[in-house]
């Protein structure tokens, strides 16, 4: 004897597939409306694009929460170094943090800076240990592509910056932007392996505000003019 039980429906069968499998004369009057509402309410998968380690945009499912380190804002710096031939180089650094309080002049001041391995900056720091840490302003936002997503092994960044009209000064054989907000002279005293980065502990030897005769720099030291990650995101730079 044949079974009279109704066939079991697949759990993945949607209202639209039901509608398409039924003759239009058999469709309940309300089913087209239900189908349209269901299609409207169906959650759409959204993709988030972010730069990978190589600088290429990669898609991420927005249903996945952002990790804590991708939720916070922070200032954008450039680490400037020099090689044995006195060829200067600059990068983009965001894993930067003050590492001591230094309440008095007698107290030593430190920064911690994480640098990508296998880069010209990393090579120069490992060899020499001396760097200039530049606090960037929004005027340098358009330079992030060159400084942070271009290898110094392929392009002389300082020469390219000069070609772009950037005013470059030198301090103890290391270049810096004449229009950045502030410069710290640092010396690496220790380092720690951090997988694709190396975390360096740097002692502050001196710091200064670059001299700039440009009248438009009058408010550049103001906090609102400091370059932050959120500004780069708003401008789709990163």
C-alpha positions in Angstrom: 0.0 0.0 0.0 1.2 3.5 -0.8 1.7 5.9 2.0 -0.8 8.8 2.3 1.6 11.0 4.4 2.3 14.4 3.0 5.9 14.8 1.6 8.3 16.6 3.9 9.2 20.0 2.7 12.9 21.1 2.6 13.8 23.6 5.3 15.5 25.7 2.6 12.3 26.1 0.5 11.4 29.8 0.3 8.1 31.5 -0.4 9.3 32.6 -3.8 10.2 29.0 -4.8 6.8 27.9 -3.6 5.1 30.6 -5.7 7.1 29.7 -8.8 6.2 26.0 -8.6 2.5 26.6 -8.3 0.1 27.5 -11.2 -1.0 31.1 -10.9 -4.6 30.0 -10.7 -3.8 28.1 -7.5 -2.0 31.0 -5.8 -3.8 32.4 -2.7 -4.5 36.1 -3.3 -2.2 37.1 -0.4 0.8 35.0 -1.4 2.4 37.5 -3.9 2.2 40.2 -1.2 3.8 37.8 1.3 6.5 36.9 -1.1 7.3 40.5 -1.8 7.5 41.4 1.9 9.7 38.4 2.6 12.1 39.4 -0.2 12.3 42.9 1.2 12.9 41.8 4.8 15.5 39.1 3.8 18.8 40.3 5.4 21.3 41.3 2.7 24.9 40.3 3.2 27.1 43.4 3.4 30.8 43.4 2.8 33.4 45.5 4.5 36.5 46.4 2.6 39.8 46.9 4.4 43.4 47.0 3.5 45.4 43.8 3.8 49.0 43.6 4.9 50.0 44.1 1.2 47.8 47.2 1.0 45.2 45.5 -1.3 41.5 45.8 -0.4 40.0 42.7 0.9 36.3 42.0 1.6 35.0 41.0 5.0 31.6 39.9 6.1 30.0 42.7 8.1 28.2 40.1 10.2 31.5 39.5 11.9 32.3 41.9 14.6 35.4 44.1 14.3 38.3 43.1 16.6 39.1 45.6 19.4 42.2 46.9 17.7 40.2 47.9 14.6 37.6 49.9 16.6 39.7 52.6 18.1 41.0 55.9 16.6 44.5 57.1 16.9 47.1 59.6 15.5 49.1 58.8 12.4 52.9 59.0 12.5 55.8 58.6 10.0 59.0 57.0 11.1 62.0 58.5 9.2 65.3 56.8 8.9 68.5 56.9 6.9 70.7 54.1 5.4 74.6 53.9 5.3 74.6 55.9 2.0 72.6 58.7 3.9 69.6 58.0 1.7 66.5 59.0 3.7 63.3 57.0 4.0 59.8 57.5 5.6 56.9 55.2 6.3 53.5 55.3 8.0 53.2 54.1 11.6 50.0 53.8 13.6 51.1 51.2 16.2 52.7 54.0 18.3 52.3 54.7 22.0 53.9 56.7 24.7 55.4 54.3 27.2 56.3 56.4 30.2 55.1 59.5 32.0 58.4 61.5 32.5 56.9 63.9 35.0 60.2 65.8 35.5 63.1 66.6 33.3 65.2 64.0 35.1 62.7 61.2 34.1 63.4 59.4 30.8 60.6 59.4 28.2 59.9 56.4 26.0 57.8 55.4 23.0 56.8 51.9 21.8 56.6 51.5 18.1 55.7 48.4 16.1 57.5 48.2 12.7 56.7 45.8 9.8 59.6 43.4 9.3 61.5 43.1 6.0 61.1 46.7 5.2 63.7 49.4 4.6 62.6 51.2 7.8 63.0 48.0 9.8 66.4 47.4 8.3 67.6 50.9 9.1 66.4 50.7 12.7 68.0 47.4 13.3 71.3 48.7 12.0 71.4 52.2 13.4 68.6 52.5 16.0 68.1 56.2 15.4 64.8 57.5 14.0 62.7 60.7 13.8 59.1 60.1 14.8 56.9 62.6 12.9 53.4 63.5 14.1 51.6 64.1 10.9 48.8 66.6 10.1 46.0 66.5 7.6 48.2 68.2 5.1 50.1 64.9 4.8 47.0 62.7 4.3 47.4 62.5 0.6 51.0 61.1 1.1 49.8 57.9 2.9 49.7 56.0 -0.4 53.4 56.8 -1.1 54.7 56.5 2.5 52.6 53.5 3.7 51.8 51.5 0.6 54.9 51.8 -1.5 58.2 50.0 -0.9 61.4 52.0 -0.5 63.1 49.1 -2.2 61.4 50.2 -5.4 61.0 54.0 -5.0 63.2 56.7 -3.4 60.4 58.2 -1.3 62.3 61.4 -0.2 63.1 62.2 -3.9 59.5 61.6 -4.8 58.3 63.8 -2.0 60.5 66.6 -3.2 59.1 66.2 -6.7 55.6 66.5 -5.2 56.6 69.9 -3.7 57.0 68.7 -0.1 59.5 70.8 1.9 62.0 68.4 3.5 64.5 69.3 6.2 67.3 67.1 7.7 68.3 66.5 11.3 71.5 64.5 12.0 71.3 62.9 8.5 67.6 62.0 8.8 64.8 63.8 6.8 61.6 65.2 8.2 58.6 67.2 6.9 58.9 70.9 7.5 55.1 71.0 7.8 54.5 68.2 10.3 53.1 68.9 13.8 56.1 67.7 15.8 59.2 65.6 15.6 60.8 63.3 18.2 64.4 62.2 18.1 64.4 58.6 19.3 66.9 55.9 19.9 66.0 52.2 20.0 67.1 50.5 23.3 65.3 47.2 23.0 63.0 45.2 20.8 60.5 42.3 21.0 59.3 39.9 18.3 55.6 40.4 17.4 55.2 38.0 14.4 54.9 40.1 11.3 56.1 43.2 13.3 58.9 44.0 15.7 58.0 46.0 18.7 60.7 48.5 19.6 61.2 50.5 22.8 62.6 54.0 22.0 64.0 56.6 24.3 63.2 60.2 23.5 66.4 62.2 23.1 64.8 65.4 22.0 61.6 66.8 20.4 60.8 70.0 18.5 58.2 71.7 16.3 59.5 72.3 12.8 59.8 75.9 11.7 57.5 76.7 8.9 57.0 80.1 7.3 53.7 79.1 5.7 50.9 81.3 7.2 48.5 78.5 6.8 50.3 76.6 9.6 49.1 79.0 12.3 46.5 76.5 13.6 48.3 73.3 12.5 49.5 72.5 16.0 45.9 72.4 17.1 44.5 68.9 17.9 41.9 69.2 15.2 44.6 69.4 12.5 46.5 66.3 13.7 46.0 63.4 11.2 43.9 60.6 12.7 42.9 57.2 11.3 39.3 58.3 11.3 40.1 61.1 8.9 41.8 58.7 6.5 38.8 56.4 6.7 36.4 59.3 5.9 38.5 60.2 2.9 38.7 56.5 1.8 42.5 56.6 2.0 42.4 53.4 4.1 
